[in-house]
């Protein structure tokens, strides 16, 4: 609300007519005098400050430079390129600060320790910025976005993960539009979740998977529509919001956990599964057929049952690009449920793996973890009706 106060100003003016043509707010001395004592109201208006975005540059294709050995990360190269691009410095754009990580990483080298570092970096600068953009390589971008979604509880500001398929400095780079939109959306269309922006779409981070190795449409969200589309107009879609808590930001720790991933295929033997379930494995992701079906081989099912009895969490996901596990639909899926396997609903492999990392890092008992894997913690799955 405007703050109204009164003030007296001595104004030297060479003309014999009143100044400031605002009849209801200004009174001046008679025009015969060249010195005007004017009383008027001052309206203090709180002008909206420019938003400020923190950019954590972890590495990836977007900031790479061409060399004789191929594209390589070069310190300072991204900042130099952005300084030459006037569109990033238009008045409509937010202010932004780039923090370059040392060393710059190829995302294929990303580990849970790096997820922890990014989360702690956000926490350290949380009160100083209006939003956060994470520049990241595309290979494990969906894993990092998923992990951060579980680690950052009560998130009250936007965190957008993005990158590119072609370096920013190269002709036809998608990095320019991805970063430009990520900054603009974070400032002007904030969605207080961990999201992933790519090719003019903003997705919930823990719903994404890399769907194209070398195309601009690199990411998909098979079981949830985008949150926002950036075309001629920027449109928020009516996508259901993720569960959101109240209170201060909490950064949960994530530590490396021994988790196996097995894809079922015709003729898979119990020995293969047994090897994946050896110590020190604490959890297994089973990528099954269709809505959650697997072979009825007794030895195969016995391995799963014994693993469950030992406290290993076994989660059933579909191999299909989209759809949801329903182990009650067929006898083959029902047999898995009887062996102690829990359904992973419509979660991606990336969300399931990072959710397991998150839960196993909290030192919870096995039964609590099993229940939590079926719960919608951060919008990562579609609950049963």
N, C-alpha and C positions, 0 to 999 in steps of 0.2 A: 504494500500500500504506500502511496506517496506520503512523504513527510512534509507538512506545510508549516513554514515559519515566516515571520515578518522581518524586513530589513530596511534600513535607510541608506541610500547611496547618494554621494555628491558626484554629479555628472557635469563635466564641462562640455558644452556643445555649441557650435557657432550658429545654429539656426534658431529662429524664434517660433518653433513649433514643438509640440510634445514628441517624445521619442517612444519607442516600443509600443506599437499600436495594439495594446491589449486593454480596452476600456474598463474592464471589470477588475483588473488587477494592478493598475498603475494610477497613481495620483502625482501630478507635477505642479510646481509653483507656477504663477502666472507667466505667460510668454514674454512679458516685457523684460524679464531678466535673462541674462545669458548664462546664469548659473542656476541649475535646476536641482531642487531637493525633491527627489522622487521616492515615494514610499510604495513598495509593491511586495507581493507575496513571492517567495521562492518555493518552487516545487522541486523537491529532491526525488528524482526518479531512479530507481535501482535498475540500471541498464544491465541486461543479461550479459554476463561475462562469457567469453569464448571458452568452449569446452577444451579440456586438455587430456590427451590420450598418451598412455605409456606404451611404447612399442618394445617388446622383448625380442630381439633378433637372435634366434638360436642357431641359425644356419639354413641350409637348404638351397635349392636351385635359384630362388629369387635373387639372391645377392652374389651369385657366382660370376666369375670372369673367365673369358676364353683364354686358354693357354695351349701350348704345343701338346700337352698331355690330355687335353680335354678341358671341360669346365671345372674350375677349382674355387673354393672359398677364399676370398682375399679380404683381410681386415680393412675397414673403411670404404670399401668399394661401393656398397649399397648407399651409404650416406652421400658420397660424391655424386652418384647418379641422381638421387632424389633432389639434390641442390640444383641440378640442371633442368628439373621438370617443374615449370611454373604452376601447373595445375594443382600440385600439392600445397601450394602457398597462396592460393586464392583466398579472398576474405571469407568465403563460405566454409572453408575447411577449418577443422579444429587445429589448435596448436598440438604438436606432438613431439615427444622426446624419444630418441632411439637409444636403447641400451644394447650394445653388441656383446654377446657372450664370448668368452675366451676359454678354450678355442671354439671357433665356429664348427658345428657338427653336421655331418651327413646324418639324416634321420634314421638310417639303417643301423647306426651305432647308438641310438637312444635307449636308455635303460630306466628302470624305476627310480634310480637315484637322480636322473635328470628330470623326471616328472616332479620329484620332490623339490629340486632346485627351482624350477619354474614356479611352482605353487608358492614357495617361500618368497620368491622375488615379487610376486603379485601382492602377497601379504605385506611386505616391507614398504611398498609404495601405494598401498590401498587408499590411504587417507589423502594422498596428494594428487590423485588423478580421477577423472570422471569415468574412465574406461580403459581397457587393456586390449592390445592386439599382439598376438604371438606369431612371429614369422618362423616358419617351420618347413622342413622338407616334406614332400607329399607321401613318401613311402610308409611312414608310420604316423602321419598326421592324425588319422582317426583314432589310433591308440592313445596318443597324447591328449587329444580332446576328451576322450572317454575317461581317461584317468583323472584329469583335472576336474571333471564334473563330479566325481565321487569325493575327491580330496577337499574341494572348496564347498563347505557347508554354509548355509545362510548367505549365499552370494547376493550382494545388493547392487552390483555394477556389472556391465557387460564385459565378457572375456571372449574375444573372437580370434580363432586360430585360422591362419591363411598362409598362402605361399604361391607358387607358380610352377608351371611346367616348362617355361622358357625363362631364362634369366632376364631381369629387369632391363639390362642394358642392351639386349638384343632386339632386332626388328621383330615385330609381331608378338612381343612378350605379353602374356596374360597377367604378368605380375603387376603392371601398372593399374589395371582396372580392378584387380582383386584387392590390392592394398588401398587404393583410393576409396573404394566402396567400403572396405572394412573400417577405415578411419571415419568416414562420413556417417555410416550406420551406427557405429559405436557412440558417436557424439549426438546424433539427431534422432535415431530410432532405437534407443537402447532396449535390449532384451536381457534381463539380468540372469543369464545362464552362460554356461560355456558352450559356445557355438562354433561352427566352421563355415567360413565364407569361401565359395569357389564358383566361378562361372555364373555370376549374377544371382546366386541363391545363398541364403543363409539357412543352415541346417542346425538342428540340435546336435551337439558334438557327439554324444554317446549313441546316436542313431546312424552314424555315418560309416561307410566303408569305401575303400578305394575301388572303383569299378572300372577304371580305364587306365592302362599303363602309360599311354602317351597322348591322350586326348585332353582338350581343355575341359571337357565335362568329366573330370577325373573322379568325382565323388558322387555317391548316391546315398539316399536315405530310403531303403526299400520299404520300410513299414511305417513311416511317418512322413507326411508332406513337409515341405520346407516351412520355416517360420516366416520367411520374408523373401520377396523377389524384387530385384532391382532392374527394371526395364526403363522405358521412358519415364514411368512413375515408379516410385518405391512403394510397394504394397506389403503391408503386414497381412498374413493369411490367418484364417481362423483355426490354427493348429492348437490343440489342447496344451495348456501350459504345464510345465514340469512342477512337481511338488516343491514347495518353497517354505523354508523355516524362517523364524523370526530371531532376531538377536544379532550379535556381532559375528563377523566372519570367523569361521573355524577352519584351520588347515590341518587335515588329518594326515598322519604319516603313512607313507607307503614304502615297504621294503621288498626286496626281491623274494619271490616265493616260487617253490618248485611246482609248476603246473604243467600237466601234459595236455596235448591236443591230438586226438585220434579221429581220422576221417574213415568212416565205415565204407568198405568196398566189397564187391562180390568175392567171396572166398577168403575173407579175412580170418585169420586163425586166432584162437585163444592165446597162443604164445605171444603174438604181437601185442595184444592188450595187456598181458601179464607183464611184459617188459616195460610198458609205459607206467604201470602201477607199482613198480618197485620203489623202495625207499630211496630218497626222502620225499617222494611226491606227496603233496597234500591235497591236490585236486586234479580232476580230469575233465576236459571238455570233450564230449562224444558227439561228433557231427554225423547224424544219422540220416536215413532216407525220409523224404516226404514230411509227414506230420510227426515224425519221431519214431520211425520203425527201424528195427535192427534184426539180424539173424536170430533164429530160435535155438541156435547151437547151445547145448547144455553147458559145455565147458566154457564157452564165451560168457554166458549169463552167470556161471559160478564165479568167474573171476571178478565180475562187477559186484556180485553179492559180498564176496569176501573183502573186497576193497571198501565197500560201504561199512561193513562190520568193523573194519580197522579205523574208521573215522575219516576216510578219504571222501571228499565231496565230489560226486560225479554229476555233471550237468549235461542234459540232452539238448542239443541244438539241431535244427534242420540244416541240411546242406543246400537247400534251395535259397535262391537269392531273396525271396520274400515269402511271407507266410509265418505260421505260428505252430509250435509243437503242441500236439494234443495226444498224450500217451494213452488216453482212454478210448481213442477212436478205433484202434485195431488191436488184435491179440498180441501182435509183435511188439507194439509199443507198451501195452499193458504189462508184458513180461519184464520190460526194463524197470517199470515202476515197482514191481514186486521185488526186483533185485536191488532196490534202494536208490535208483537213479532219479534225480529230480528234473522236472521240465524247465527249460530256459525260456519258455514263451516265445516272443519274437525278437529276442536280443541278438545283436550282431556278435560275431566272435570277438571283436575288439572290445565291446562293452562287457561281455561275459568275462574275458580274461582280466581286464582291469578291475572289474567289480570283485572278482576273486582275490586279486592282489590286495585291494583295499580292505576287504573283510578279514582276510587271513592276517593282515598286518595289525589288526586291532586286538589280537589275542582273545578272540571270542571262542566259545565252545562250538563243537561241530554242529549241534542241532540248531543253534542260533544262526550260524552261517547258512545252513540249508534253508531255513525259513526266510532269511534276508534275500537269498538268491531268487526267491519267487515273489519278492515284494518290489514295488515300483518306488525306488529311492530317489532318483533324479530324472525321472521321465524316460528311462532306458528301456522300458517294456510297456506293453499294453495289457493292463489288468483284465482278467476275465470279467465278463458282465455279471 
